[in-house]
């Protein structure tokens, strides 16, 4: 599971973080 630090390193724009959170939520609820 990617950590916030890793996400920020990849390109820590708000959009990217939002997308990552959406992806995480999708994985949890799937």
N, C-alpha and C positions, 0 to 999 in steps of 0.2 A: 504494500500500500504506500503510494508516494506521500512524502511528508511535505508540509507547507514550504520548508526550506528548499526542497528539491524543485517544487513548482516555481518558486521565486527565481531560482537559478536558471530554469529553462526559459523564462520570459515572464517575469512577475507582473504582468498587467492585470488589472481588475477583471478583464474579460477572461483571461486564461484561468485565473483562480476560480471565477464563477463557473466556467466550463468544467474544471476539475471537480468542484463540489457537486455539480449536477451529475457528473459521471460516477462519483462516489455514491451519491444518493441512489442512482439507478442500480448500481451494483448491490446496494443494501436491500433495496425494495424488490429487486428482480425475483 
